[in-house]
Amino acid sequence: MEAISNLKEPGGSNKTTIATYIEDQYWAPTNFKRLLSAKLKYLTATGRLIKMKRKYRIAPTPVLSDRRRIPSVPLLESRQRISSRVDQDDINTLTKAQVDFELTMMRSMTPQEAAVAAARAVAEAEVAIAEAEDAARDADAAEADAEAAQAFAEAAMKALEGRSTPRMIIHA
């Protein structure tokens, strides 16, 4: 979010520009590009970013009068807070009070608000599925690499076992 707001590109910022900004400003981990892609997908799915033509812009915040008409905003905001907590802890544990609050909010939703909440939930689920598929592909690739390394190590051991130790010949 900081990169997009500081770059101030009129049509939005592409992923490469965002990555370059972050890498220039901060230390980036080895799997940074994958993390950035996942985070951009998540922020787009939750409505905090808008993606158009491979460029990301910060979504406009609703006007105060719009917030008063939509009673489900606290529910959506609490979901975003819970989701960001999941990113940090990889644990999604809701208390009984949180569940009761969300159920109360759901009961007071209009059909349009319920449709919006359902669409966001579906988008978040699709992002989670895509991340899980990426993780599964990474795990498969790591397993294949490990099997190849094991086969190479076994072949190297067999080659070394077949070798006889060189004998030194002393010429007098």
VEXBA-899142 format. One record per residue (C-alpha): residue number from 1; residue in one letter; x, y, z. Coordinates in nm, 4 decimals, m for minus. Layout:
<nodes>
<node><numi>NUM</numi><loti>A</loti><east>X</east><north>Y</north><up>Z</up></node>
...
</nodes>
This chain:
<nodes>
<node><numi>1</numi><loti>M</loti><east>0.0000</east><north>0.0000</north><up>0.0000</up></node>
<node><numi>2</numi><loti>E</loti><east>0.2882</east><north>0.2326</north><up>0.0863</up></node>
<node><numi>3</numi><loti>A</loti><east>0.4611</east><north>0.1665</north><up>m0.2448</up></node>
<node><numi>4</numi><loti>I</loti><east>0.1487</east><north>0.2372</north><up>m0.4485</up></node>
<node><numi>5</numi><loti>S</loti><east>0.0670</east><north>0.5558</north><up>m0.2586</up></node>
<node><numi>6</numi><loti>N</loti><east>0.4255</east><north>0.6877</north><up>m0.2742</up></node>
<node><numi>7</numi><loti>L</loti><east>0.4770</east><north>0.6046</north><up>m0.6430</up></node>
<node><numi>8</numi><loti>K</loti><east>0.1711</east><north>0.8180</north><up>m0.7308</up></node>
<node><numi>9</numi><loti>E</loti><east>0.1417</east><north>0.6785</north><up>m1.0820</up></node>
<node><numi>10</numi><loti>P</loti><east>m0.1794</east><north>0.8103</north><up>m1.2415</up></node>
<node><numi>11</numi><loti>G</loti><east>m0.2959</east><north>0.4784</north><up>m1.3912</up></node>
<node><numi>12</numi><loti>G</loti><east>m0.1707</east><north>0.2680</north><up>m1.1019</up></node>
<node><numi>13</numi><loti>S</loti><east>0.1515</east><north>0.0779</north><up>m1.0418</up></node>
<node><numi>14</numi><loti>N</loti><east>0.2483</east><north>m0.2546</north><up>m1.1938</up></node>
<node><numi>15</numi><loti>K</loti><east>0.3902</east><north>m0.5418</north><up>m0.9903</up></node>
<node><numi>16</numi><loti>T</loti><east>0.7480</east><north>m0.4848</north><up>m1.1115</up></node>
<node><numi>17</numi><loti>T</loti><east>0.7458</east><north>m0.1185</north><up>m1.0092</up></node>
<node><numi>18</numi><loti>I</loti><east>0.5971</east><north>m0.2055</north><up>m0.6696</up></node>
<node><numi>19</numi><loti>A</loti><east>0.8599</east><north>m0.4766</north><up>m0.6172</up></node>
<node><numi>20</numi><loti>T</loti><east>1.1436</east><north>m0.2419</north><up>m0.7142</up></node>
<node><numi>21</numi><loti>Y</loti><east>1.0195</east><north>0.0244</north><up>m0.4717</up></node>
<node><numi>22</numi><loti>I</loti><east>0.9941</east><north>m0.2243</north><up>m0.1843</up></node>
<node><numi>23</numi><loti>E</loti><east>1.3354</east><north>m0.3766</north><up>m0.2604</up></node>
<node><numi>24</numi><loti>D</loti><east>1.4906</east><north>m0.0284</north><up>m0.2675</up></node>
<node><numi>25</numi><loti>Q</loti><east>1.3294</east><north>0.0748</north><up>0.0621</up></node>
<node><numi>26</numi><loti>Y</loti><east>1.3434</east><north>m0.2502</north><up>0.2614</up></node>
<node><numi>27</numi><loti>W</loti><east>1.5209</east><north>m0.5828</north><up>0.2863</up></node>
<node><numi>28</numi><loti>A</loti><east>1.3283</east><north>m0.8385</north><up>0.0803</up></node>
<node><numi>29</numi><loti>P</loti><east>1.3209</east><north>m1.2122</north><up>0.1636</up></node>
<node><numi>30</numi><loti>T</loti><east>1.4216</east><north>m1.4746</north><up>m0.0929</up></node>
<node><numi>31</numi><loti>N</loti><east>1.0613</east><north>m1.5627</north><up>m0.1862</up></node>
<node><numi>32</numi><loti>F</loti><east>0.9618</east><north>m1.1965</north><up>m0.2083</up></node>
<node><numi>33</numi><loti>K</loti><east>0.8086</east><north>m1.2034</north><up>m0.5581</up></node>
<node><numi>34</numi><loti>R</loti><east>0.5745</east><north>m1.4879</north><up>m0.4621</up></node>
<node><numi>35</numi><loti>L</loti><east>0.4791</east><north>m1.3169</north><up>m0.1360</up></node>
<node><numi>36</numi><loti>L</loti><east>0.4118</east><north>m0.9913</north><up>m0.3203</up></node>
<node><numi>37</numi><loti>S</loti><east>0.1896</east><north>m1.1650</north><up>m0.5765</up></node>
<node><numi>38</numi><loti>A</loti><east>m0.0106</east><north>m1.3356</north><up>m0.3036</up></node>
<node><numi>39</numi><loti>K</loti><east>m0.0495</east><north>m1.0127</north><up>m0.1056</up></node>
<node><numi>40</numi><loti>L</loti><east>m0.1576</east><north>m0.8152</north><up>m0.4133</up></node>
<node><numi>41</numi><loti>K</loti><east>m0.4185</east><north>m1.0843</north><up>m0.4906</up></node>
<node><numi>42</numi><loti>Y</loti><east>m0.5403</east><north>m1.0728</north><up>m0.1318</up></node>
<node><numi>43</numi><loti>L</loti><east>m0.5651</east><north>m0.6926</north><up>m0.1206</up></node>
<node><numi>44</numi><loti>T</loti><east>m0.7515</east><north>m0.6965</north><up>m0.4522</up></node>
<node><numi>45</numi><loti>A</loti><east>m0.9908</east><north>m0.9666</north><up>m0.3296</up></node>
<node><numi>46</numi><loti>T</loti><east>m1.0674</east><north>m0.7748</north><up>m0.0106</up></node>
<node><numi>47</numi><loti>G</loti><east>m1.1353</east><north>m0.4555</north><up>m0.2032</up></node>
<node><numi>48</numi><loti>R</loti><east>m0.8437</east><north>m0.2515</north><up>m0.0707</up></node>
<node><numi>49</numi><loti>L</loti><east>m0.6807</east><north>m0.2435</north><up>m0.4155</up></node>
<node><numi>50</numi><loti>I</loti><east>m0.8248</east><north>m0.2198</north><up>m0.7639</up></node>
<node><numi>51</numi><loti>K</loti><east>m0.6506</east><north>m0.4042</north><up>m1.0480</up></node>
<node><numi>52</numi><loti>M</loti><east>m0.6921</east><north>m0.2726</north><up>m1.4007</up></node>
<node><numi>53</numi><loti>K</loti><east>m0.4748</east><north>m0.3737</north><up>m1.6954</up></node>
<node><numi>54</numi><loti>R</loti><east>m0.2074</east><north>m0.5307</north><up>m1.4701</up></node>
<node><numi>55</numi><loti>K</loti><east>m0.1795</east><north>m0.2153</north><up>m1.2617</up></node>
<node><numi>56</numi><loti>Y</loti><east>m0.2838</east><north>m0.1711</north><up>m0.9012</up></node>
<node><numi>57</numi><loti>R</loti><east>m0.4481</east><north>0.1357</north><up>m0.7491</up></node>
<node><numi>58</numi><loti>I</loti><east>m0.5685</east><north>0.1962</north><up>m0.3962</up></node>
<node><numi>59</numi><loti>A</loti><east>m0.9472</east><north>0.1617</north><up>m0.3812</up></node>
<node><numi>60</numi><loti>P</loti><east>m1.1345</east><north>0.4783</north><up>m0.2898</up></node>
<node><numi>61</numi><loti>T</loti><east>m1.2697</east><north>0.4789</north><up>0.0633</up></node>
<node><numi>62</numi><loti>P</loti><east>m1.6484</east><north>0.5014</north><up>0.0939</up></node>
<node><numi>63</numi><loti>V</loti><east>m1.7967</east><north>0.8384</north><up>0.1832</up></node>
<node><numi>64</numi><loti>L</loti><east>m1.9090</east><north>0.8722</north><up>0.5454</up></node>
<node><numi>65</numi><loti>S</loti><east>m2.2764</east><north>0.8805</north><up>0.4426</up></node>
<node><numi>66</numi><loti>D</loti><east>m2.2276</east><north>0.5496</north><up>0.2566</up></node>
<node><numi>67</numi><loti>R</loti><east>m2.0900</east><north>0.3913</north><up>0.5710</up></node>
<node><numi>68</numi><loti>R</loti><east>m2.3997</east><north>0.4881</north><up>0.7682</up></node>
<node><numi>69</numi><loti>R</loti><east>m2.6257</east><north>0.3196</north><up>0.5147</up></node>
<node><numi>70</numi><loti>I</loti><east>m2.4256</east><north>m0.0060</north><up>0.5187</up></node>
<node><numi>71</numi><loti>P</loti><east>m2.4461</east><north>m0.1670</north><up>0.8631</up></node>
<node><numi>72</numi><loti>S</loti><east>m2.2253</east><north>m0.4572</north><up>0.7480</up></node>
<node><numi>73</numi><loti>V</loti><east>m1.9097</east><north>m0.2418</north><up>0.7364</up></node>
<node><numi>74</numi><loti>P</loti><east>m1.8045</east><north>m0.3415</north><up>1.0916</up></node>
<node><numi>75</numi><loti>L</loti><east>m1.8443</east><north>m0.7052</north><up>0.9908</up></node>
<node><numi>76</numi><loti>L</loti><east>m1.6287</east><north>m0.6591</north><up>0.6815</up></node>
<node><numi>77</numi><loti>E</loti><east>m1.3705</east><north>m0.4583</north><up>0.8748</up></node>
<node><numi>78</numi><loti>S</loti><east>m1.3539</east><north>m0.7250</north><up>1.1459</up></node>
<node><numi>79</numi><loti>R</loti><east>m1.3047</east><north>m0.9906</north><up>0.8771</up></node>
<node><numi>80</numi><loti>Q</loti><east>m1.0174</east><north>m0.7882</north><up>0.7322</up></node>
<node><numi>81</numi><loti>R</loti><east>m0.8627</east><north>m0.7565</north><up>1.0786</up></node>
<node><numi>82</numi><loti>I</loti><east>m0.9046</east><north>m1.1293</north><up>1.1364</up></node>
<node><numi>83</numi><loti>S</loti><east>m0.7613</east><north>m1.2051</north><up>0.7908</up></node>
<node><numi>84</numi><loti>S</loti><east>m0.4560</east><north>m0.9875</north><up>0.8536</up></node>
<node><numi>85</numi><loti>R</loti><east>m0.4084</east><north>m1.1671</north><up>1.1842</up></node>
<node><numi>86</numi><loti>V</loti><east>m0.4182</east><north>m1.4979</north><up>0.9947</up></node>
<node><numi>87</numi><loti>D</loti><east>m0.1401</east><north>m1.3703</north><up>0.7664</up></node>
<node><numi>88</numi><loti>Q</loti><east>0.0723</east><north>m1.3039</north><up>1.0737</up></node>
<node><numi>89</numi><loti>D</loti><east>m0.0075</east><north>m1.6109</north><up>1.2826</up></node>
<node><numi>90</numi><loti>D</loti><east>m0.1406</east><north>m1.8656</north><up>1.0287</up></node>
<node><numi>91</numi><loti>I</loti><east>m0.4087</east><north>m1.9363</north><up>1.2890</up></node>
<node><numi>92</numi><loti>N</loti><east>m0.7734</east><north>m1.8358</north><up>1.2546</up></node>
<node><numi>93</numi><loti>T</loti><east>m0.9385</east><north>m1.8844</north><up>1.5925</up></node>
<node><numi>94</numi><loti>L</loti><east>m1.2600</east><north>m1.6936</north><up>1.6533</up></node>
<node><numi>95</numi><loti>T</loti><east>m1.3981</east><north>m1.6368</north><up>2.0010</up></node>
<node><numi>96</numi><loti>K</loti><east>m1.7629</east><north>m1.7066</north><up>2.0759</up></node>
<node><numi>97</numi><loti>A</loti><east>m1.8246</east><north>m1.3325</north><up>2.1059</up></node>
<node><numi>98</numi><loti>Q</loti><east>m1.6795</east><north>m1.2722</north><up>1.7584</up></node>
<node><numi>99</numi><loti>V</loti><east>m1.8935</east><north>m1.5471</north><up>1.6074</up></node>
<node><numi>100</numi><loti>D</loti><east>m2.2063</east><north>m1.4143</north><up>1.7820</up></node>
<node><numi>101</numi><loti>F</loti><east>m2.1285</east><north>m1.0616</north><up>1.6604</up></node>
<node><numi>102</numi><loti>E</loti><east>m2.0861</east><north>m1.1772</north><up>1.3001</up></node>
<node><numi>103</numi><loti>L</loti><east>m2.4082</east><north>m1.3792</north><up>1.3145</up></node>
<node><numi>104</numi><loti>T</loti><east>m2.5946</east><north>m1.0756</north><up>1.4470</up></node>
<node><numi>105</numi><loti>M</loti><east>m2.4531</east><north>m0.8612</north><up>1.1692</up></node>
<node><numi>106</numi><loti>M</loti><east>m2.5447</east><north>m1.1229</north><up>0.9067</up></node>
<node><numi>107</numi><loti>R</loti><east>m2.9054</east><north>m1.1331</north><up>1.0267</up></node>
<node><numi>108</numi><loti>S</loti><east>m2.9389</east><north>m0.7569</north><up>0.9795</up></node>
<node><numi>109</numi><loti>M</loti><east>m2.7968</east><north>m0.7557</north><up>0.6228</up></node>
<node><numi>110</numi><loti>T</loti><east>m3.0019</east><north>m0.6696</north><up>0.3204</up></node>
<node><numi>111</numi><loti>P</loti><east>m2.9884</east><north>m0.9149</north><up>0.0283</up></node>
<node><numi>112</numi><loti>Q</loti><east>m2.7512</east><north>m0.6798</north><up>m0.1571</up></node>
<node><numi>113</numi><loti>E</loti><east>m2.5156</east><north>m0.6569</north><up>0.1418</up></node>
<node><numi>114</numi><loti>A</loti><east>m2.5246</east><north>m1.0341</north><up>0.1816</up></node>
<node><numi>115</numi><loti>A</loti><east>m2.4382</east><north>m1.0715</north><up>m0.1867</up></node>
<node><numi>116</numi><loti>V</loti><east>m2.1408</east><north>m0.8357</north><up>m0.1468</up></node>
<node><numi>117</numi><loti>A</loti><east>m2.0202</east><north>m1.0219</north><up>0.1626</up></node>
<node><numi>118</numi><loti>A</loti><east>m2.0618</east><north>m1.3561</north><up>m0.0157</up></node>
<node><numi>119</numi><loti>A</loti><east>m1.8713</east><north>m1.2289</north><up>m0.3202</up></node>
<node><numi>120</numi><loti>R</loti><east>m1.5854</east><north>m1.1135</north><up>m0.0991</up></node>
<node><numi>121</numi><loti>A</loti><east>m1.5815</east><north>m1.4470</north><up>0.0836</up></node>
<node><numi>122</numi><loti>V</loti><east>m1.5677</east><north>m1.6308</north><up>m0.2493</up></node>
<node><numi>123</numi><loti>A</loti><east>m1.2851</east><north>m1.4046</north><up>m0.3697</up></node>
<node><numi>124</numi><loti>E</loti><east>m1.0901</east><north>m1.4659</north><up>m0.0471</up></node>
<node><numi>125</numi><loti>A</loti><east>m1.1463</east><north>m1.8406</north><up>m0.0844</up></node>
<node><numi>126</numi><loti>E</loti><east>m1.0223</east><north>m1.8287</north><up>m0.4443</up></node>
<node><numi>127</numi><loti>V</loti><east>m0.7078</east><north>m1.6469</north><up>m0.3319</up></node>
<node><numi>128</numi><loti>A</loti><east>m0.6532</east><north>m1.9079</north><up>m0.0590</up></node>
<node><numi>129</numi><loti>I</loti><east>m0.7024</east><north>m2.1877</north><up>m0.3137</up></node>
<node><numi>130</numi><loti>A</loti><east>m0.4511</east><north>m2.0270</north><up>m0.5517</up></node>
<node><numi>131</numi><loti>E</loti><east>m0.1992</east><north>m1.9905</north><up>m0.2686</up></node>
<node><numi>132</numi><loti>A</loti><east>m0.2549</east><north>m2.3546</north><up>m0.1682</up></node>
<node><numi>133</numi><loti>E</loti><east>m0.2039</east><north>m2.4669</north><up>m0.5281</up></node>
<node><numi>134</numi><loti>D</loti><east>0.1196</east><north>m2.2647</north><up>m0.5471</up></node>
<node><numi>135</numi><loti>A</loti><east>0.2374</east><north>m2.4204</north><up>m0.2217</up></node>
<node><numi>136</numi><loti>A</loti><east>0.1528</east><north>m2.7694</north><up>m0.3514</up></node>
<node><numi>137</numi><loti>R</loti><east>0.3488</east><north>m2.7031</north><up>m0.6730</up></node>
<node><numi>138</numi><loti>D</loti><east>0.6436</east><north>m2.5766</north><up>m0.4676</up></node>
<node><numi>139</numi><loti>A</loti><east>0.6261</east><north>m2.8850</north><up>m0.2454</up></node>
<node><numi>140</numi><loti>D</loti><east>0.6176</east><north>m3.1149</north><up>m0.5505</up></node>
<node><numi>141</numi><loti>A</loti><east>0.9178</east><north>m2.9365</north><up>m0.7001</up></node>
<node><numi>142</numi><loti>A</loti><east>1.1074</east><north>m2.9584</north><up>m0.3707</up></node>
<node><numi>143</numi><loti>E</loti><east>1.0272</east><north>m3.3293</north><up>m0.3454</up></node>
<node><numi>144</numi><loti>A</loti><east>1.1503</east><north>m3.3869</north><up>m0.7020</up></node>
<node><numi>145</numi><loti>D</loti><east>1.4700</east><north>m3.1940</north><up>m0.6226</up></node>
<node><numi>146</numi><loti>A</loti><east>1.5223</east><north>m3.4025</north><up>m0.3094</up></node>
<node><numi>147</numi><loti>E</loti><east>1.4712</east><north>m3.7269</north><up>m0.5026</up></node>
<node><numi>148</numi><loti>A</loti><east>1.7175</east><north>m3.6130</north><up>m0.7706</up></node>
<node><numi>149</numi><loti>A</loti><east>1.9731</east><north>m3.5193</north><up>m0.5053</up></node>
<node><numi>150</numi><loti>Q</loti><east>1.9256</east><north>m3.8570</north><up>m0.3358</up></node>
<node><numi>151</numi><loti>A</loti><east>1.9753</east><north>m4.0404</north><up>m0.6669</up></node>
<node><numi>152</numi><loti>F</loti><east>2.2872</east><north>m3.8345</north><up>m0.7387</up></node>
<node><numi>153</numi><loti>A</loti><east>2.4266</east><north>m3.9073</north><up>m0.3924</up></node>
<node><numi>154</numi><loti>E</loti><east>2.3637</east><north>m4.2804</north><up>m0.4352</up></node>
<node><numi>155</numi><loti>A</loti><east>2.5328</east><north>m4.2797</north><up>m0.7768</up></node>
<node><numi>156</numi><loti>A</loti><east>2.8296</east><north>m4.0901</north><up>m0.6344</up></node>
<node><numi>157</numi><loti>M</loti><east>2.8606</east><north>m4.3398</north><up>m0.3486</up></node>
<node><numi>158</numi><loti>K</loti><east>2.8530</east><north>m4.6346</north><up>m0.5916</up></node>
<node><numi>159</numi><loti>A</loti><east>3.1178</east><north>m4.4673</north><up>m0.8076</up></node>
<node><numi>160</numi><loti>L</loti><east>3.3387</east><north>m4.4130</north><up>m0.5061</up></node>
<node><numi>161</numi><loti>E</loti><east>3.2920</east><north>m4.7714</north><up>m0.3834</up></node>
<node><numi>162</numi><loti>G</loti><east>3.3950</east><north>m4.9092</north><up>m0.7233</up></node>
<node><numi>163</numi><loti>R</loti><east>3.7171</east><north>m4.7154</north><up>m0.7207</up></node>
<node><numi>164</numi><loti>S</loti><east>4.0248</east><north>m4.8804</north><up>m0.5850</up></node>
<node><numi>165</numi><loti>T</loti><east>4.2597</east><north>m4.6697</north><up>m0.3859</up></node>
<node><numi>166</numi><loti>P</loti><east>4.5573</east><north>m4.5623</north><up>m0.5956</up></node>
<node><numi>167</numi><loti>R</loti><east>4.8797</east><north>m4.7324</north><up>m0.4982</up></node>
<node><numi>168</numi><loti>M</loti><east>5.1952</east><north>m4.5436</north><up>m0.4735</up></node>
<node><numi>169</numi><loti>I</loti><east>5.4845</east><north>m4.6821</north><up>m0.6698</up></node>
<node><numi>170</numi><loti>I</loti><east>5.8207</east><north>m4.5975</north><up>m0.5373</up></node>
<node><numi>171</numi><loti>H</loti><east>6.1047</east><north>m4.5990</north><up>m0.7914</up></node>
<node><numi>172</numi><loti>A</loti><east>6.4444</east><north>m4.6421</north><up>m0.6493</up></node>
</nodes>
